[in-house]
Amino acid sequence: MQADSPLKKFSGIYVAAGEIRRVVYEARDINEARQLAEKWSVGIEGEAASFSGGSPAPLPEAYNEKTARYLLGGISRTTLYAELATGRLQRLPGTRRVLVTRRSIERRCELK
């Protein structure tokens, strides 16, 4: 391990007690950040260069299909679409993309 390589801050998201949380951690590069995220079961958002220790950016109102599936425990696309069709999950209205609302993900996680 090199002591002279500067650490960068990365942010990730995970579900705890039915709510989506953000975590900020340090790693030497994006590869190490991905390894740590996988080890800790955290979805990596990317480098948190703007994070200054104050209040981080607010959590998004909705997540894309891939992130939503990850937050829901790695469910399949078919399961995600089935839950959208039955009303267990809600899409963000007025968009062509599949954006699943944060509140519906949190509500579904509470039901488990």
Secondary structure, 3 states (H helix, E strand, C coil): CCCCCCCEEEEEEEEECCEEEEEEEEECCHHHHHHHHHHHCCEEEEECCCCCCCCCCCCCCEEEHHHHHHHCCCCCHHHHHHHHHHCCCCECCCCCCCEEEHHHHHHHHHHC
